Amino acid sequence: MKARVLFATGYEEVEALTVVDLLRRAGVECLMVSADDLDTVTGARGMEVTMDEKLSEIDDQCDLVVLPGGIPGVPNLKANSKVQAMVKAQNDRGGYVAAICAGPTALGAFGVLADKNATCYPGCEDQLMAKRHSTEPVVVDGNVITSRGVGTAIEFALKLVEILIDRQTADDLAEKIVYKR
């Protein structure tokens, strides 16, 4: 299994790094990808993280593409035509696409949520462009997984583990990190 988390300047650190951390703990090859083709990307709270890949250099597919939230991270993701192309291609081939916080609004802008149920950070609903909005912490509709924010980041990441591997692995991981599902 291979996952890619797309980092743009201003990403939300907790959301992005929780996903990377828990997927890696579960044995998923999870790569941090610079959407802006930088070696390091700075988050909304000033944390600078060294990337594994640059978006323009990717020449293979993966099982999951994840968009974290964050301001100005999400607007930067939305404005990036390479991000849009990658997300649309992933969705069109039925690969998993996931986003958290304001990230689902990028999925909406890219047309991915038109026929999907989704959730997002409170106050972003008008930009979601989904078939139906939910206030559940994590919403799975087919190949699309969305979540609400920093407070739901662990549950979101565990759901991604469950989808990519299985429920038992996600439950075992939750126990190891002392998280009650």
C-alpha positions, 0 to 999 in steps of 0.5 A: 500500500502506498499513500501520499499526503500533499503538503502546501505552504500553510498546511495544518501540522497536526492533521498532516503529520498525524496521518503520516505517522499513523499510516507509517506505524501501520506499515503503509508506505506514506510519502510526504509530497511537496505540492510546491516542489520545495524540499521543505514545506512550512506549516500554518504554525511555522513548523518546517518539514522535509518532504519525501517527494516533489509533486512534479517528479511523481511518475507512479500511482498510489492507493491514497491521496490525502489533503490536509487542512490549514490556511493558507495551505488549502487555498494553495492546494486549490490554486495548484493545477498539478494538485487538481490533476492528481486528485482528479486522476486518482478519483477518476480511476477509483483510487482513494481520496481523503481530506480533512478540515478545510481540505474537503473544500478543495475536493469540492472545487475539483468536482470530486464531491458533487455526488458524495456525502462529506464533512468539513471544518465548521464554517466551510460548508458553503464551499464544500459543494457536496451532495450532502453535508454531515457533521460526523467526525469522519465520512466515507462515501465510496472512495472518498474519505473526509473529516472535520479538523484537528480534533478528528485527526486520529480517528481520520487516520485510523479510518484510513488504516482500516480502509487500506489494511483492515479494522483489526490493524486500526484497532490494534494501532489505536490501542498502542497509541492509547486512543479509545475508538 
